[in-house]
């Protein structure tokens, strides 16, 4: 192996481990998908709530900010006593790590909606929920989606650390390569993770285009 070039080592490792790589990729997607679904389902409503209840704005954003500053490995460690070793712990940690951009962007997007539009909607007889779903959220959608895209990209990279707690994913290849000093294994794990982040960012961008009302598109 030492006499082979890096490219030849990569080809050799792929031939030997392509099934393991495919399984690790599917595990990685699973970790990102479930943690992001939970983060969106909780983060967006929280972002909406703090635009309505001013007294909890600072505490919610403060706690989300503190979670973001905790080193990802430490956060994974904190989750182990609660959920044990494995995917549940990784998903819980990734969910907490993804909250801040979603909450902050939801809050910012709604707060930046022109007040005159809201007043016009009220003048047309719309109730609060109608204003939220027909005026504020459509106008704030691009900002909210930016937060979701940011969280997703961070999530894909952070999920590689899930290998430390037996949750699998592409991090298994990266850490195996580091422990055995095999650069080819590190690249086999890192390159799909980078490509996955780019692909998900592109798909979320397309989703944003599709869901944005035609009249709001530039």
C-alpha positions in Angstrom: 0.0 0.0 0.0 2.8 2.4 0.8 4.1 2.1 -2.8 0.8 3.2 -4.3 -0.1 6.7 -5.2 -2.9 8.5 -3.3 -5.3 8.0 -6.2 -4.4 4.3 -6.4 -5.0 4.0 -2.7 -8.4 5.6 -3.0 -9.4 3.2 -5.9 -8.1 0.3 -3.9 -10.1 1.3 -0.7 -13.2 1.9 -2.8 -13.0 -1.5 -4.3 -12.6 -3.1 -0.9 -15.1 -1.0 1.0 -17.7 0.4 -1.4 -20.5 -1.4 0.4 -19.4 -0.1 3.8 -19.2 3.4 2.3 -22.7 3.2 0.9 -24.0 2.1 4.2 -22.1 4.8 6.0 -23.5 7.4 3.6 -27.1 6.2 4.2 -26.5 6.4 8.0 -25.1 9.9 7.6 -28.2 11.0 5.6 -30.4 9.5 8.2 -28.7 11.4 11.0 -29.0 14.7 9.2 -32.6 14.1 8.0 -34.1 13.2 11.4 -32.1 15.9 13.4 -33.1 18.6 10.8 -36.8 17.6 10.8 -36.9 17.9 14.6 -35.0 21.2 14.5 -37.3 22.7 11.8 -40.5 21.4 13.6 -39.3 23.1 16.9 -37.2 25.9 15.7 -39.7 27.6 13.3 -42.6 27.6 15.8 -40.2 28.9 18.5 -39.0 31.7 16.1 -42.7 32.6 15.5 -43.5 32.5 19.2 -40.8 34.9 20.2 -42.1 37.5 17.7 -45.4 37.3 19.7 -44.2 37.0 23.3 -41.4 39.5 23.8 -40.7 38.3 27.4 -39.2 35.0 26.1 -37.3 36.4 23.2 -34.0 37.0 25.0 -34.1 33.6 27.0 -34.9 31.5 23.9 -32.2 33.2 21.7 -29.8 33.1 24.6 -30.2 29.4 25.3 -30.0 28.6 21.5 -26.8 30.7 21.3 -25.2 28.9 24.2 -26.0 25.5 22.7 -24.3 26.7 19.5 -21.1 27.7 21.4 -20.7 24.3 23.1 -18.1 22.2 21.2 -19.8 19.5 19.3 -17.9 16.7 20.9 -18.8 18.0 24.3 -22.4 18.2 23.4 -22.4 14.6 22.2 -20.8 13.7 25.5 -23.5 15.5 27.4 -26.2 13.5 25.6 -24.8 10.1 26.4 -26.1 9.9 30.0 -29.6 10.8 28.6 -29.8 8.6 25.5 -26.8 6.2 25.7 -24.5 5.3 22.9 -25.7 5.4 19.3 -27.9 7.2 16.8 -30.4 8.7 19.3 -27.7 10.6 21.1 -26.2 11.8 17.8 -29.6 13.0 16.5 -30.4 14.8 19.8 -27.1 16.6 19.8 -27.3 17.5 16.1 -30.9 18.8 16.7 -29.7 21.1 19.5 -26.8 22.3 17.4 -29.1 23.2 14.5 -31.6 25.3 16.4 -30.0 28.8 16.5 -29.9 29.6 12.8 -33.5 28.4 12.3 -34.9 30.3 15.3 -32.9 33.5 14.6 -33.8 33.6 10.9 -37.5 32.9 11.5 -37.6 35.6 14.1 -35.6 38.1 11.9 -37.6 37.3 8.8 -41.0 37.9 10.5 -39.8 41.0 12.3 -38.5 42.5 9.1 -41.9 42.3 7.3 -43.1 45.8 6.4 -45.6 46.9 9.1 -47.6 48.7 6.5 -48.4 45.3 4.9 -49.6 43.9 8.2 -51.8 46.9 8.8 -53.2 46.6 5.3 -54.0 43.0 6.0 -55.7 44.0 9.3 -57.7 46.6 7.4 -58.9 43.9 5.0 -60.3 42.0 8.0 -57.6 39.3 8.4 -57.2 37.7 11.8 -53.7 37.1 13.4 -53.4 33.6 12.1 -54.4 34.6 8.6 -51.8 37.4 8.7 -49.1 35.0 9.9 -49.7 32.4 7.2 -50.8 34.6 4.3 -48.5 37.6 4.8 -45.7 37.2 7.3 -44.5 33.7 6.6 -44.5 34.0 2.8 -42.6 37.3 3.0 -40.1 35.8 5.5 -39.7 32.5 3.7 -36.4 33.3 2.0 -34.9 34.3 5.3 -36.2 31.2 7.1 -34.9 29.0 4.3 -31.5 30.6 4.6 -31.4 29.6 8.2 -32.5 26.0 7.4 -29.8 25.8 4.7 -27.1 27.1 7.1 -28.2 24.6 9.7 -28.2 21.7 7.2 -24.6 22.4 6.0 -23.4 22.7 9.6 -25.3 19.5 10.5 -23.7 17.5 7.6 -20.2 18.4 8.8 -20.9 18.0 12.5 -22.5 14.5 11.9 -19.1 13.1 11.1 -18.3 13.4 14.8 -21.1 10.9 15.5 -18.7 8.1 14.8 -17.1 8.9 18.2 -20.2 7.6 20.0 -21.0 4.6 17.7 -23.7 6.3 15.6 -22.0 5.5 12.3 -22.0 7.7 9.3 -19.1 8.9 7.1 -17.1 9.9 10.2 -16.3 6.2 10.6 -14.1 6.4 7.5 -12.5 9.6 8.5 -11.5 8.4 12.0 -10.4 5.0 10.8 -8.2 6.8 8.3 -6.7 9.1 11.0 -6.1 6.2 13.4 -4.4 4.1 10.7 -2.7 7.0 9.0 -4.4 6.2 5.7 -5.1 9.4 3.8 -7.3 7.6 1.3 -9.8 6.6 3.9 -10.0 10.1 5.3 -10.7 11.4 1.7 -13.3 8.6 1.1 -15.2 9.8 4.2 -14.7 13.6 3.8 -15.4 14.0 0.1 -19.0 12.4 0.2 -19.7 14.5 3.2 -18.7 17.7 1.4 -20.7 16.7 -1.7 -23.7 15.8 0.4 -23.7 19.3 2.0 -23.5 20.9 -1.5 -26.3 18.7 -2.9 -28.6 19.4 0.1 -27.9 23.1 -0.1 -28.8 23.1 -3.8 -32.0 21.1 -3.2 -33.1 23.4 -0.4 -32.4 26.3 -2.7 -34.7 24.8 -5.4 -37.3 24.1 -2.7 -37.2 27.8 -1.7 -37.7 28.8 -5.3 -40.7 26.5 -5.7 -42.4 27.5 -2.4 -41.8 31.3 -2.7 -44.9 33.0 -4.1 -44.5 34.1 -7.7 -45.1 37.8 -6.8 -42.2 37.8 -4.3 -39.6 36.5 -6.7 -37.2 38.9 -8.2 
